[in-house]
Amino acid sequence: MTKIYFFGECMVELRELDDATMGQSFAGDVYNSAVYMKRCFANITVAMVTAIGRDRLSEKMLTRFKREELDTQFVFQHPSKVPGMYFIETDSAGERRFTYWRNDSAAKKVVQFLNDDVVEQLTAADMFFFSGIPLAIIDEDSRDAFWQKLECLKLAGVKLVFDPNYRAQLWVSKDDAIAQFNKAFHLSDIALPGVEDLSVLYGIKSAQEAIDFCQQYNLEEVVVKDGPKSVITLTGTERHSHQITPVTNVVDTTSAGDAFNGVYLGARLSGKNVFDAVQLGAKAAGTVIQHPGAIAPLVAFKQAMSE
Ligand code: ADP
């Protein structure tokens, strides 16, 4: 059976429903991608590799993973840490603002659970997906170990997939992020960057420039996302620009890129060509942005994807 691991952090999401009530859900970039992949490709084993706690919210998170039919074999439960959390609000200008409590989250410790035995088991996967967010949050003194484990996976034939997803506030400096991202680009087989992420770090202005930038690495497949403007792909030496049908009724763009990633990779793992995979990924992203929050309701999402 085809299998992919999503490595990173899922957080507790809080959102104000009215003056006195908070709505609570779970989200986080790699988790969002995992959910959308599994919803579209039931026959792929989609697994989370993360650390949560043993508290009530961690248990609820684990239940949520299972409800989304994610494999939880490598969801580790730290004895004393709890999950990260964020509060999302929309200000009077309609801009989203996030307040995070994640500096001491269980997921920062995930690398310590990846012993040789676990890494050996992870080599059973076809793909291992990670983003710039887990790179930023894992303890600094576990970074070297993390890169060594990734090298083991690559040597065993697991395809490494990287989405930079740059979040400035998670890094001590731009240089630190650039150094870690360079390692990620060097080691990865597939990259799925957004133009915006590369623009802040490398001064890249367009999707074409982003593709040029990626060509310095040994990537077999590059997919550059540029919002509603376009998606540009590079497979081997073949470069293609794909048209995206803009959505007029945009409610909340949270997790557009995550949905795209999950569904694009699911399509590729299922044998679809790059053109069809881009269109499916874009359809999923275009659906998700018509709903508030990172995770669109299951029924509405499945309905839209079947049309
Ligand atoms: P990110 O969410 O990582 O910043 P993008 O903004 O590039 O990534 O969006 C990811 C994908 O979401 C795009 O490749 C596109 O398929 C889809 N998308 C984003 N905005 C729109 C839009 N306004 N209309 C239609 N599709 C969109």
Residues whose N, C-alpha, C, O or C-beta is under 5 A from the ligand:
A	BS01	ADP	G194 K225 D226 G227 P228 S230 V231 I244 T245 P246 V247 T253 S255 A256 G257 F260 A282 A285 G286
